């Protein structure tokens, strides 16, 4: 869920702008409400640490494609914690709100990710002088996200709350090829996290038929 960002491979700070898209770039940043509204309403859930965040997100599920096509709607965090269903924007806004509440300097980020560069949203935050990427939809992976996985994240716009007002930023493209000297460590980290996750997923899938058989036997 969390990985340290390579500053040379990811435009962390970006360029301050009045509003995302004012430079003429098509960034697809269209919030349903002013960004400050996503930080104001009281929440029923205020997490104390990342583990509590992950536990809450583990009870949430992705919104279906039918729902996504039906409405391009950014759920406020107070609504998301009730529905516990949403897309990457909804997961990201709730996580951003939690990070701000925990006292971190954090940004809600919109950009592209994945092999084919699909539009996506996530969170980045600062801790002890370093910047980290938080991917709330990878909560099932654990608290650690392989740094190699975030090389496919390309920020385009971001929003930050400085304690008084909303700040808007646009980000440029960076080279995403890590230095060869870092590859062995990155690959080892990736192998220590992702295979273990898929083994757990496969194990759980094999358990599903047994649960159904037990359920049917009890009904007979």
Secondary structure, DSSP 8 states (H G I E B T S, - for coil): -EEE--GGGS--S-EEESSTTTTS-------SS-GGGGGTS--S---SSHHHHHHHHTT-EE--HHHHHH------HHHHHHH-EE-HHHHHHHHHHHHHHTT-EEEEEEEEETTTTEEEEEEEEEETTEEEEE-GGGGGG-SB--GGGGGG-EEEEEEEE-SSSEEEEE---------HHHHHHHHHHHHHHHHHHHHHHHHHHHHHHHHHHHHHHHH-
